[in-house]
Amino acid sequence: MAIATQAFSPKQFSFLIAEQDDWGTLNPNSGGSPDNPYIALDVDSIGTPSLNVNQGLEHRSGSRVLQATDFFQDIKGSVKEFSVSGTATTEGLDLLLSNITGSASVPYSVASNAGTSTLTSATVNQTDQQLLSVIYKSAYGTNADLAFKDVLCTALSFNGDANTEGGRIKFSATFKTGSLASDLTGSTTTIDTAITANNYYMSNWDADDRIIAGHADVILSSFSLNITNDVEFVGLTATGFESVTRAGEISATAEFTCVYDSNTSAMFENFNDQVTGASEGATLMATDTTPSNGEFEFKFASSVLTDVSFSDAGLMMLNASVKAVGAGIGSSTALFEVSC
Amino acid sequence: MKIKLIKEPIRDALGICFNKGAYDPEVVKQLNDGEEVEVERIPKKAEKYVKEVKLKPKKKDKK
């Protein structure tokens, strides 16, 4: 045995996601069946998966030191989490938005009357991007990829700043799985869909379609959009948690920094005078009134202001925060829509 | 109260809400069609678009 002769740049690693058809079965490498493509996300850094193993490190009675026999470890009852951030490009976003919203086509949306969604070993041949396989593709090409199955995207954020990269839209995503890691010494995974230059820019949005809770023609400096759709894990088997359900609140919130002007000065009064039980107005960031395929746009048909404050900069700016509100527990009207 | 449009139509995209609950596009459509619509409130940002329709007092009958 000798020391290795090669080291690697962090940038040589890749973060891959793919649609997974069957619970408990990692989406196979290129050419397998089903042949769902592994898509490379344009991430800033690869990060580290949180394996969250359950460990017992307390020394037991009869000894003042931790004996090897005292050490406890369990991996079946752990929820693994992964977080990445990077540049929003079409191929990856389609899969992420589809997974977190449970909707298969653009615009990706969640209805006001959305129910729960449970996935178990009975989940086979799913075709609505409900399950993902995630690969940390290693720069070291031999048996070093970290592979995770039964993964769900639980939080997805987008942000853009007019003063950073020309308003290019960035994303952050959080994933969870309650199943055992599929393989932590996986063979080399093929990237089926490489990172493209299909970028999105907040500069594409039209003035009259930049609306914050009914206040149109806002001049934006920056924005962030945050979508959450968390999961609950229950039951235990030899392969990890038995069942996963999207059961918590599905929420969409957005924060904006915009110019304080004649179009936005009324926000303080409107924030203060909002009426219990009523929407304050629509929130829309788009090139037209409808989020559509090929453009990064989002819409809350109904929303409320959750904060308004001054922001000192070269100009007097406003920070405004909104939250999407539904149209009633029996309504199929969208809580929010996002397109890319 | 009953309201009607003053002049320019209200943009559907603004999602202005004249009643409790979420945005109701039918109310805005009726207003834009020139109809008088019964609503619960006029939000501040809608004051430039609509006005309340005051009921005319009935004339007293001459004896």
Interface residues (C-beta under 8 A of the other chain):
Chain A: S112 D208 D209 I211 G214 H215 A216 A266 E269 N270 D273 V275 G277 A278 S279 E280 G281 A282 T283 L284 T289 A301 S302 S303 V325 G326 A327 G328 S331 T333
Chain B: R11 D12 A13 L14 G15 I16 C17 N19 K20 G21 A22 Y23 R41 P43 K44 K45
